[in-house]
Amino acid sequence: MDFKIRPARKEDCKDVSRMIMDLAVFENVADQVKISHEELERDGFCQNPLFECLIAEVPEEHKSKDGFTVVGYALYFYTYSTWKGRSVYLEDLYVMPEFRGNGIGKGLLSKVAEIGKEKQCVRLQLSVLDWNTVAREFYATRGALDLTETEGRHLLRFEQLNMDKLAKGASKERSFD
Amino acid sequence: MDFKIRPARKEDCKDVSRMIMDLAVFENVADQVKISHEELERDGFCQNPLFECLIAEVPEEHKSKDGFTVVGYALYFYTYSTWKGRSVYLEDLYVMPEFRGNGIGKGLLSKVAEIGKEKQCVRLQLSVLDWNTVAREFYATRGALDLTETEGRHLLRFEQLNMDKLAKGASKERSFD
C-alpha cells in the first residue's frame, strides 16, 4: 500500500489527538488522556515546541473505513544522557490496526532515527508495556535493548499530587556566603 | 550541616562531570561515560540548553576530604506526555557519600519539583536500578509510583549502531499527491 511520512502540521493535531486516544484505549488507560488537540497545537507548534511529530498518510483511495487518510503517527522529543549526550525519545508510535503490516510503523521509526541522527543524537529510547508482545518483538527485531531486563532499570513517576508535596518542601535559596 | 542549592553555572561543569563519573562508578558503568565537562558546558549553557542542572554546595569549612565544596547535583530536562502534557525528567540525582543523611538529596529533588511546577509540568519522572534499594526507598517514601512494577513498563534503547541501521532504512519523503 502506498503511504507517505511527513512532519505533522498544526492542522494534523485533530488526527493525532484521535490516534492518541486510540492508543490509550488499546493500553486500557483512556481515562488518563487529558490532552486535547488544542493543547497539542499550542505545545507542538510554538516558538520552542515541546515535541515533534511525524504522521503517516495514505492516498484518498485507501482511506480508512471511517474516512481517515492520516493513519499513523510518531511523537518524539530530545533528551540528554549524562554519559553520552543528546538523545531522542520516542513517546508514541502508532499505526491504525487496519493499516498494519504495510511497513508504516517501520517507516515512522526509521524516520525518527534519521532525524535524531541529523540532530547528533547518539541513542533512541522509548518504553513499552510488558504484555504488548507485538511491540516488544517489533523493537527487539530491530536491535533495541530492553534496559529493564538487562540492567534492571525501573521507570518511576511522581504524579501531580506528590510532585506538589515535594515542591512544597523546597526551601528558599539559602546563602552562607 | 549547612548547604545551599542553586542553579549550576558554566564553571560548575567540572564538578558536575566529576560527580557524573562517581555515579557511573557506583552503577558499575564507568566505561560508558563519554561526556566531558567541555561538552556539558556546550550543551547546558547555550541558547537552547539541552538540560538544566542544580548543584548543592557546602561552606568552605565543611569541604570534602578531597577539598570539594560542590557535593551534589540534580540534572533534568523537559519531556512531553501525550496524555498529560509537559513533564520534567530527572536524569541524575547524586550526593557524595560523605555528605549523605543531611537532607541534600531531598533538597535537590524538592527544588526540581518546584521548578517543574513553575514551568507547568504535571509529572516528574526518573529511572532507578532495581538493586539500588536505597534510591528506590528514597523515591517510594515520597510517593513515586514504580511504573515497571505497577504497569509492566519497560525501558528500551537503540544504541548508536542500531539507530544508524534504522536511519539507513528511512525512505525519502514520498509524495502521491
Interface residues (C-beta under 8 A of the other chain):
Chain A: D2 F3 K4 I5 R6 I20 L23 A24 V29 Q32 V33 K34 I35 E39 L40 D43 N48 L50 F51 P59 L75 F77 Y78 T79 Y80 S81 T82 W83 K84 G85 R86 Y89 E91 D92 K106 G107 L109 S110 K111 A113 E114 G116 K117 C121 V122 R123 L124 Q125 L126 S127 V128 L129 D130 W131 R136 Y139 R142 G143 A144 L145 D146 L147 T148 E149 E151 G152 R153 H154 L155 L156 R157 F158 E159 Q160 L161 N162 M163 D164 K165 L166 A167 K168 G169 A170 S171 E173 R174 S175 F176
Chain B: D2 F3 K4 I5 R6 I20 L23 A24 V29 Q32 V33 K34 I35 E39 L40 D43 N48 L50 F51 P59 L75 F77 Y78 T79 Y80 S81 T82 W83 K84 G85 R86 Y89 E91 D92 K106 G107 L109 S110 K111 A113 E114 G116 K117 C121 V122 R123 L124 Q125 L126 S127 V128 L129 D130 W131 R136 Y139 R142 G143 A144 L145 D146 L147 T148 E149 E151 G152 R153 H154 L155 L156 R157 F158 E159 Q160 L161 N162 M163 D164 K165 L166 A167 K168 G169 A170 S171 E173 R174 S175 F176
